């Protein structure tokens, strides 16, 4: 399984097929530790969530459904 790089403060995703910069379906795997509080009726509420690790498995373009066609490009105005 190959992972997709995450966007940073200087970069963003772009679909190489249609040019989409704004709409993507992201599949990710996360390992988290959560503090769950149960009220007296037994209803759970997550009060704290700590992400231990996270991997982006795939990114699909919402416009053209392309998978594995997503690249990182510079954000406008990002300091180079």
Protein Blocks (a to p, Z undefined) as FASTA:
>chain_A
ZZdddddfkbccddfknopakbccddddddddddddddfkopacdfbdcdfbdcdfbdcd
fklopghiaccdddehiaZZ
